[in-house]
Amino acid sequence: MLILPLSAAVSRTGTIHRALPLEVVPSHRMSTSRKKKPLLRRAAPADTPEVRGLNLDPQTRCLHHHTQTDVIAIKMKCCATYYACKDCHIALAGHAIEVWPRSEWNQEAILCGACGARLTISEYLQCESRCPVCSAPFNPGCRNHYHFYFEQELQ
């Protein structure tokens, strides 16, 4: 099964308003009768969260981070809102970022911009820079920014 990119519209404020991802229906599930089922169908659920940021594209890349692998958004602990990155949060939120404590790493706080999957912080930190749902690569350089979002061990 192939997950296609999310379709979306971006408002003037940089907020992504998403349609659902499309998926390819495997050929063995297609009808052989004269009435063919559509090749593409909408994937559930319909509750893809809003993502905020500057110059967002449909896969959550932003003004600050826009390489092919910059496809995650992070729900900020301080406001429970998804942002493309800390710099977008600083520019738009009007308050300081609060770091997620280790005791809350079981919370879904990471959004894959390629497929819309929500990951817990623990799942994200253990995924080896690849979405565990759709296998989209994530930017491995993001680990250099973990301390902005996630509580770190004291050295």
C-alpha positions in Angstrom: 0.0 0.0 0.0 1.4 3.4 -0.9 0.5 6.5 1.1 0.4 9.6 -1.1 1.2 13.1 0.2 -1.4 15.0 2.2 -3.4 17.5 0.3 -3.8 20.8 2.0 -4.5 24.5 1.8 -2.4 27.0 3.6 -4.0 30.2 5.0 -2.4 33.6 5.0 -1.4 33.1 8.7 0.6 30.0 7.7 -1.9 27.5 9.2 -2.3 24.2 7.3 -5.9 23.1 6.8 -5.6 19.5 5.7 -7.6 17.1 3.6 -7.1 13.5 4.5 -4.2 11.5 3.0 -5.0 9.4 0.0 -4.0 5.8 -0.3 -3.7 3.3 -3.1 -6.0 0.4 -2.9 -4.1 -2.8 -3.5 -5.0 -4.4 -6.8 -6.2 -7.7 -5.2 -9.0 -5.6 -3.5 -10.3 -4.1 -6.7 -13.5 -5.4 -8.2 -13.3 -7.3 -11.5 -16.9 -6.5 -12.4 -17.7 -3.8 -14.9 -18.2 -1.3 -12.1 -14.7 -0.5 -11.0 -14.1 0.8 -7.5 -12.0 4.0 -7.5 -8.3 3.5 -7.3 -7.8 6.2 -4.6 -9.8 6.5 -1.5 -9.7 8.7 1.6 -7.9 7.3 4.6 -9.4 7.5 8.1 -9.4 9.2 10.6 -10.5 12.7 9.7 -9.0 14.3 12.8 -5.6 15.5 11.4 -4.6 18.3 13.7 -3.9 21.9 12.6 -0.2 22.7 12.3 1.0 26.3 12.7 4.2 27.7 11.2 5.6 30.2 8.7 5.5 29.3 4.9 4.2 25.8 5.6 3.9 23.3 2.8 1.4 20.4 2.9 4.0 18.1 4.7 4.8 20.6 7.5 8.0 21.9 6.1 8.5 25.6 7.1 10.5 28.7 6.5 13.2 27.5 8.9 13.4 23.8 8.0 12.5 22.8 4.4 14.6 19.9 3.3 12.9 16.8 1.8 13.1 15.1 5.3 11.8 18.0 7.4 8.3 16.4 7.7 7.4 16.4 11.3 5.4 18.8 13.5 5.6 18.9 17.3 2.8 19.5 19.7 4.2 22.0 22.1 3.8 21.1 25.8 3.0 24.7 26.7 0.0 25.2 24.5 -1.0 21.8 23.1 -0.6 23.1 19.6 1.3 21.6 16.7 4.1 23.8 15.3 6.5 22.9 12.4 9.5 23.9 14.6 10.6 26.0 17.7 11.3 29.0 15.5 7.8 29.0 14.1 6.5 28.7 17.7 8.7 31.7 18.8 7.4 33.8 15.9 3.7 33.0 16.3 2.8 31.8 19.8 3.7 34.8 22.0 5.0 32.6 24.9 8.0 30.5 25.8 8.3 26.8 24.9 7.8 24.4 27.7 9.9 21.2 27.6 8.1 17.8 27.7 9.1 16.0 30.9 10.2 12.3 30.6 7.1 11.3 32.7 4.9 12.4 29.7 6.9 10.9 26.8 3.9 8.5 26.4 1.9 11.4 25.0 1.2 11.7 21.2 3.1 14.8 20.4 4.7 14.2 17.0 2.9 14.4 13.7 4.3 12.8 10.5 3.8 15.3 7.8 4.0 12.6 5.1 1.2 10.3 6.3 -0.5 12.1 9.3 0.4 9.5 11.8 0.7 10.7 15.4 3.6 9.3 17.4 4.3 9.4 21.1 7.5 11.2 22.1 9.1 7.8 23.0 8.1 6.3 19.6 9.6 9.3 17.8 12.9 9.2 19.8 13.3 5.5 19.1 12.2 5.5 15.4 15.7 5.9 13.9 14.7 8.9 11.8 11.9 7.1 9.9 8.2 7.1 10.3 7.2 3.7 11.8 3.8 4.0 9.9 4.8 5.0 6.4 8.6 4.8 6.4 9.1 8.4 5.4 12.6 9.5 6.3 12.8 12.2 9.1 15.7 14.6 9.3 18.4 13.0 11.4 19.7 16.4 12.3 16.6 17.1 14.4 18.2 15.2 17.2 20.4 18.2 17.7 17.3 20.2 18.7 15.7 17.6 21.1 16.8 19.7 24.1 14.4 22.5 23.0 11.4 20.1 23.2 12.2 17.1 25.4 13.7 16.9 28.9 17.3 15.7 28.8 19.3 13.6 31.2 21.5 15.6 33.6 25.1 15.0 32.8 
